[in-house]
Structure formats: C-alpha cells, structure tokens
Amino acid sequence: MSTRGALLTAAVVLNAGVPMATWGLMGQQNADGFTASELDHAYRPLSVTDGTAALIGALALALVVAAGALLARAGNSGALDRRWWGVLGPLAVAGLIVGAGLRILTAGVIGANIGAGLTILFGGPVVAALVLWAVGRSWWLTTRHRNEGHRRDGGDEGGRIIRIAPDGA
C-alpha cells in the first residue's frame, strides 16, 4: 500500500472508530433501580450485551490510537500536510458527539428522555456544522491551495497572496 493509501486508511479508521469507541466504552445509560420493562426509550437500543459493546469500544479505541499515532507521525515527518488536521479534528469531535448522542438517545428512563431532546436540539446542529466545516476545508485544501504557503514544517504563510495593484498604482 502506498503512503497516500495508508494515510487515507488511517484517516478513515480514525473517524469511523471514534464514534464506535465512544459508544462502546460509554455503556448503556439506563436509569438505575428499574427493571427493563419499566424503562421508556426514545429509541430502542441495539440488542448488544454490555460486554460485547465494551469489547467493540476497546478494539475501536485501540484502532483510533494507532491511526492517530500514524497520522501524527506522518504530520511530523512531512508526509501529511498538517493543515489536514483542520479536517480530521472536527470530524473526530463530530464522531465523539455522535457516539455519546446515540447512548443518550437510547437511554432507558422513567417518563420523558429530556437528554434525547437536548441531544437532537443541540448536538445535531453542532455535528452538522463540524461536518460542513470539514467538507469545506477539505475542498479548499484539495482544489485551491494545494501548495500555496505550505512549508515543510507545517506552517502556513497566509494562503493566497492578494495583490491590490498588480500593475502599479
């Protein structure tokens, strides 16, 4: 596999693994002291045991750490343009919100699940904004400013040069 393919795979693993790790390690958030038949759900949880969910979360976390380490190493060596962290970071945060939000939406409660409503009301727009930012930033990096202002040490020299009077005043 080429370096580019390895970095792309690591980026996909990082951003697919964050919500899985969060969901698996967070565990089911049911109200304490009630039987399963007494609990109300905004959405029914997946029929996965807590042990299996924890195992999935631990494996996903291990993959996330490995992918993050590979990407960080590539960024330090210059194989990965550090500006791509402006895409990967927001997507990872969105994945964290999605993983935790899924546990909140499927929590067993007595009565109304207010957390589910708040998750949809606030979490949804935040996730949408983070994903839109990542899409816009990736488009900008791939089409407009591929090498402009990029130094080997990852610094950004201000992007595009705008000339106010290109032919003189």
C-alpha positions in Angstrom: 0.0 0.0 0.0 1.3 3.4 -0.9 1.9 6.1 1.7 -1.1 8.0 0.5 -3.3 4.9 0.8 -2.0 4.2 4.3 -2.8 7.8 5.4 -6.2 7.7 3.8 -7.0 4.4 5.6 -5.7 5.7 8.9 -7.9 8.8 8.5 -11.0 6.6 7.8 -10.2 4.4 10.7 -9.7 7.4 13.0 -13.0 9.0 12.1 -15.0 5.8 11.9 -13.5 4.5 15.2 -14.2 7.5 17.4 -18.0 7.1 17.5 -17.7 3.3 17.9 -15.2 3.7 20.7 -17.3 6.3 22.5 -20.5 4.3 22.1 -18.9 1.0 23.2 -17.0 2.4 26.2 -19.7 4.7 27.4 -22.1 1.8 28.0 -25.9 1.8 28.2 -27.2 4.8 30.2 -30.3 3.3 31.8 -31.9 4.7 34.9 -30.8 2.8 38.0 -33.1 0.8 40.1 -35.7 -0.2 37.5 -36.3 -3.3 35.5 -36.0 -3.2 31.7 -39.8 -3.5 31.3 -40.3 -0.3 33.4 -38.0 1.8 31.3 -39.1 4.1 28.5 -36.8 4.7 25.4 -36.8 7.5 22.9 -35.2 4.9 20.6 -34.7 1.3 21.3 -31.0 0.4 21.9 -29.2 -2.2 19.8 -29.5 -5.7 21.3 -25.8 -5.9 22.2 -24.7 -7.0 25.6 -22.6 -4.6 27.7 -19.6 -6.9 27.5 -19.8 -7.0 23.7 -20.2 -3.3 23.5 -17.2 -2.7 25.8 -15.1 -5.1 23.6 -16.1 -3.3 20.5 -15.3 0.0 22.2 -11.9 -1.2 23.3 -11.0 -2.5 19.9 -12.2 0.7 18.3 -10.2 2.7 20.8 -7.0 0.7 20.0 -7.5 1.3 16.3 -8.2 5.0 16.9 -5.0 5.4 18.9 -2.9 3.5 16.3 -4.4 5.6 13.4 -3.9 8.8 15.3 -0.3 7.9 16.0 0.3 7.0 12.4 -1.2 10.3 11.2 0.7 12.3 13.9 4.0 10.7 12.8 3.2 11.4 9.2 2.5 15.0 10.1 5.8 15.4 11.9 7.8 13.8 9.0 6.1 15.9 6.4 4.3 13.0 4.7 1.0 14.6 5.8 0.2 18.2 5.3 -0.6 19.4 8.9 -3.4 21.5 7.5 -5.4 18.3 7.1 -5.8 18.2 10.9 -8.3 21.0 10.3 -10.5 18.4 8.6 -9.7 15.3 10.8 -10.1 17.1 14.1 -13.6 18.4 13.5 -14.7 15.0 12.1 -13.3 13.3 15.2 -15.2 15.7 17.5 -18.4 15.1 15.5 -17.9 11.4 15.9 -17.5 11.8 19.7 -20.8 13.7 19.8 -22.5 11.1 17.6 -21.3 8.1 19.8 -22.3 9.8 23.0 -25.5 11.0 21.5 -26.5 7.5 20.4 -26.1 6.4 24.0 -28.2 9.3 25.3 -30.9 8.7 22.6 -31.2 5.0 23.6 -31.1 5.5 27.4 -33.8 3.8 29.4 -35.6 6.4 31.6 -38.8 6.8 33.5 -41.0 9.2 31.6 -39.6 11.6 29.0 -36.0 11.4 27.9 -35.1 15.1 28.1 -31.5 14.3 27.2 -32.6 12.9 23.9 -34.4 16.1 23.0 -31.4 18.2 24.0 -29.0 15.9 22.1 -31.1 16.4 18.9 -31.6 20.1 19.5 -28.0 21.0 20.3 -25.9 18.0 19.1 -27.4 17.8 15.7 -26.6 21.3 14.6 -23.1 21.1 16.1 -22.4 17.8 14.3 -23.7 19.4 11.0 -21.5 22.4 11.5 -18.4 20.3 12.1 -19.1 18.1 9.1 -19.7 21.1 6.9 -16.5 22.8 8.1 -14.6 19.6 7.3 -16.1 19.3 3.9 -15.4 22.9 3.1 -11.8 22.8 4.4 -11.1 19.6 2.5 -12.4 21.1 -0.7 -10.3 24.2 -0.1 -7.2 22.1 0.6 -7.7 19.9 -2.5 -8.7 22.5 -5.1 -7.5 25.9 -4.2 -4.4 25.9 -2.1 -2.6 22.7 -2.7 0.9 24.1 -2.2 0.5 27.8 -1.6 2.0 28.9 1.6 2.9 25.4 2.7 6.2 25.0 4.4 7.8 21.6 5.3 7.4 22.3 9.0 3.6 22.6 8.6 3.4 26.3 8.9 1.0 28.4 6.9 2.3 31.6 5.4 -1.1 33.2 5.0 -2.5 31.3 2.0 -3.2 33.2 -1.2 -1.3 36.4 -2.0 -3.7 39.2 -2.9 -2.2 41.9 -5.0 -4.1 45.2 -4.6 -2.4 47.0 -7.5 -0.7 44.3 -9.6 0.4 46.7 -12.4 1.4 49.5 -10.2 -0.6 52.4 -8.9 
